[in-house]
């Protein structure tokens, strides 16, 4: 069982940092016996859907702060070629050290940036919400169907971004048709951009996650 070429250790129990769950859970939460993450996952089931997963988001945000930031491997490990994502095992398989470094960078952005990733975090959407079971690596993208499962259909988006004064100025009903990827303009872990403005210099359009 290898973790980056070394003996893989078992993820730390929650009790290694927390004396009891009652100190970190809402008062309205039912009592939970101390243990590992499996105690939480007995009720908080993981999902591959793009729907909000407030449990996963709150859990990660609680450990991403400057004072409590932990190494991913405190709670996750990987062995026998399986990703350290818990759960489910990710399609990419075991991660390289540079993959883990990228994930840490993306998680930091997701938790506190001015980009779309942090806007998704505020809405309760975690990595799985956009990437499914595929670990987001350097060459990863998100297909339109995934975006539209929450934000669509495209006709709805076109209606929201319609310009009454200039009807043809609609980024969701452009002359590129429906083949253009959402990620052409909407970037998660970096500033989003209005591609239309590359040609239409006088067209001023605000876009969420532009990092302003």
C-alpha positions as CSV (number, residue, x, y, z in Angstrom):
1,X,0.0,0.0,0.0
2,X,1.8,3.0,-1.2
3,X,1.3,6.8,-0.8
4,X,3.6,8.7,-3.1
5,X,6.2,6.0,-2.8
6,X,6.0,5.6,0.9
7,X,4.1,3.4,3.3
8,X,0.5,4.6,3.3
9,X,-0.8,5.5,6.7
10,X,-4.4,5.3,7.8
11,X,-6.2,8.7,7.9
12,X,-6.3,10.3,11.3
13,X,-9.4,9.8,13.4
14,X,-11.4,13.0,14.1
15,X,-10.7,12.4,17.8
16,X,-7.0,13.2,17.2
17,X,-8.0,16.9,17.1
18,X,-11.6,17.0,18.6
19,X,-12.3,15.8,22.1
20,X,-15.9,15.3,21.2
21,X,-18.2,15.9,18.3
22,X,-20.6,18.0,20.4
23,X,-18.1,20.8,20.4
24,X,-18.1,21.2,16.6
25,X,-21.7,20.2,15.7
26,X,-24.8,22.4,15.9
27,X,-26.7,22.1,19.1
28,X,-29.7,20.7,17.2
29,X,-27.6,17.8,15.9
30,X,-28.3,14.4,17.2
31,X,-25.5,13.0,19.4
32,X,-22.8,11.2,17.5
33,X,-20.2,8.7,19.1
34,X,-16.6,9.7,18.5
35,X,-14.8,8.0,15.7
36,X,-13.6,8.6,12.2
37,X,-15.3,10.2,9.1
38,X,-17.3,7.0,8.7
39,X,-19.4,8.1,11.6
40,X,-20.5,11.1,9.6
41,X,-20.9,9.3,6.3
42,X,-23.3,6.8,7.8
43,X,-25.9,9.6,7.4
44,X,-24.3,12.1,5.1
45,X,-24.2,10.1,1.9
46,X,-21.9,11.2,-0.9
47,X,-23.5,12.0,-4.3
48,X,-22.2,12.3,-7.8
49,X,-24.9,14.8,-8.7
50,X,-24.3,18.5,-9.2
51,X,-26.7,19.3,-6.4
52,X,-25.5,21.2,-3.3
53,X,-23.7,19.1,-0.7
54,X,-23.7,21.4,2.4
55,X,-22.1,18.7,4.6
56,X,-19.1,18.2,2.3
57,X,-18.7,22.0,1.9
58,X,-18.9,22.8,5.6
59,X,-16.5,20.0,6.5
60,X,-13.8,21.2,4.0
61,X,-14.3,24.9,4.7
62,X,-13.9,24.2,8.5
63,X,-10.4,22.7,7.8
64,X,-9.3,25.3,5.1
65,X,-9.0,28.3,7.4
66,X,-5.6,29.8,8.1
67,X,-5.6,28.6,11.7
68,X,-6.9,25.1,11.1
69,X,-5.6,24.3,7.6
70,X,-4.7,20.6,7.4
71,X,-2.8,18.6,4.9
72,X,-5.2,16.6,2.7
73,X,-3.6,13.4,3.9
74,X,-4.7,14.0,7.5
75,X,-8.2,12.8,6.4
76,X,-7.5,11.2,3.0
77,X,-5.1,8.6,1.8
78,X,-4.6,6.5,-1.3
79,X,-3.5,2.9,-1.7
80,X,-3.4,0.2,-4.3
81,X,-3.8,2.7,-7.1
82,X,-7.0,4.2,-5.7
83,X,-7.4,8.0,-5.4
84,X,-7.5,9.4,-1.9
85,X,-10.9,11.0,-2.5
86,X,-13.4,9.8,0.1
87,X,-15.8,8.6,-1.2
88,X,-16.0,7.5,-4.0
89,X,-12.7,6.4,-5.6
90,X,-11.9,8.8,-8.4
91,X,-11.6,7.7,-12.0
92,X,-8.1,9.1,-12.3
93,X,-6.6,6.6,-9.9
94,X,-3.7,7.3,-7.7
95,X,-2.4,10.9,-7.6
96,X,1.1,12.1,-8.2
97,X,2.7,14.7,-5.9
98,X,2.2,17.5,-8.4
99,X,-1.5,16.5,-8.7
100,X,-1.9,16.8,-4.9
101,X,-0.2,20.2,-5.0
102,X,-2.6,21.4,-7.7
103,X,-5.6,20.1,-5.7
104,X,-4.4,22.0,-2.6
105,X,-4.1,25.2,-4.7
106,X,-7.6,24.7,-6.1
107,X,-9.1,24.0,-2.7
108,X,-7.6,27.2,-1.3
109,X,-9.1,29.1,-4.2
110,X,-12.5,27.4,-3.8
111,X,-12.6,28.3,-0.1
112,X,-11.7,32.0,-0.4
113,X,-11.2,33.4,-3.9
114,X,-13.3,35.9,-5.9
115,X,-13.8,33.4,-8.7
116,X,-16.6,31.0,-9.6
117,X,-15.2,28.3,-7.4
118,X,-15.8,30.3,-4.2
119,X,-19.2,31.3,-5.4
120,X,-20.1,27.7,-5.8
121,X,-18.7,27.0,-2.3
122,X,-21.1,29.6,-0.9
123,X,-23.9,27.9,-2.7
124,X,-23.0,24.5,-1.1
125,X,-21.3,23.0,-4.2
126,X,-18.1,21.0,-3.7
127,X,-15.6,19.6,-6.2
128,X,-17.8,16.6,-6.9
129,X,-20.7,18.9,-7.8
130,X,-18.8,20.0,-10.9
131,X,-16.3,17.3,-11.5
132,X,-18.2,14.2,-10.5
133,X,-15.9,11.2,-9.7
134,X,-13.1,12.6,-11.9
135,X,-10.3,14.2,-9.8
136,X,-9.8,17.7,-11.3
137,X,-6.3,17.7,-12.7
138,X,-4.4,20.3,-14.8
139,X,-6.1,19.3,-18.1
140,X,-9.6,18.7,-16.6
141,X,-12.7,20.6,-17.8
142,X,-16.4,20.6,-17.1
143,X,-18.8,19.7,-19.9
144,X,-21.8,21.9,-20.7
145,X,-24.3,19.2,-19.6
146,X,-22.8,19.4,-16.0
147,X,-23.2,23.1,-15.9
148,X,-26.7,23.1,-17.4
149,X,-28.0,20.5,-15.0
150,X,-28.0,23.3,-12.4
151,X,-28.0,26.5,-14.5
152,X,-29.9,25.5,-17.6
153,X,-31.6,25.0,-19.8
154,X,-29.7,27.3,-22.2
155,X,-33.0,29.0,-23.2
156,X,-33.4,30.0,-19.6
157,X,-30.0,31.5,-19.5
158,X,-30.6,33.3,-22.7
159,X,-33.8,34.8,-21.3
160,X,-31.9,36.0,-18.2
161,X,-29.1,37.7,-20.2
162,X,-31.3,39.2,-22.9
163,X,-30.6,42.8,-23.7
164,X,-33.9,44.6,-24.4
165,X,-32.2,47.6,-26.0
166,X,-29.9,45.5,-28.2
167,X,-31.5,42.0,-28.6
168,X,-28.6,40.6,-30.6
169,X,-26.2,41.3,-27.7
170,X,-26.9,38.1,-25.8
171,X,-23.9,35.9,-24.7
172,X,-26.1,32.9,-24.2
173,X,-27.7,33.2,-27.7
174,X,-24.6,34.2,-29.7
175,X,-23.7,33.6,-33.4
176,X,-21.5,30.7,-32.1
177,X,-24.6,28.7,-31.4
178,X,-24.9,26.1,-28.7
179,X,-21.5,24.4,-29.5
180,X,-19.5,26.9,-27.5
181,X,-18.3,25.6,-24.1
182,X,-19.5,27.3,-21.0
183,X,-15.9,27.2,-19.8
184,X,-14.9,29.5,-22.7
185,X,-16.1,32.4,-20.5
186,X,-16.8,30.8,-17.1
187,X,-13.6,29.7,-15.4
188,X,-13.7,28.2,-12.0
189,X,-10.3,28.6,-10.4
190,X,-9.2,31.8,-12.2
191,X,-10.9,35.0,-13.4
192,X,-13.9,34.5,-15.8
193,X,-13.9,36.5,-18.9
194,X,-16.4,37.8,-21.5
195,X,-15.1,36.3,-24.8
196,X,-17.6,38.5,-26.8
197,X,-15.6,41.6,-25.7
198,X,-12.5,40.3,-27.6
199,X,-14.2,41.4,-30.8
200,X,-16.9,43.7,-29.6
201,X,-14.7,46.2,-27.8
202,X,-17.5,48.5,-26.8
203,X,-19.6,45.8,-25.3
204,X,-19.4,46.1,-21.5
205,X,-20.8,43.1,-19.7
206,X,-20.3,42.0,-16.1
207,X,-19.7,38.3,-15.5
208,X,-19.7,36.5,-12.1
209,X,-16.3,35.3,-10.9
210,X,-14.4,38.0,-12.8
211,X,-12.3,38.5,-9.7
212,X,-12.9,42.2,-9.4
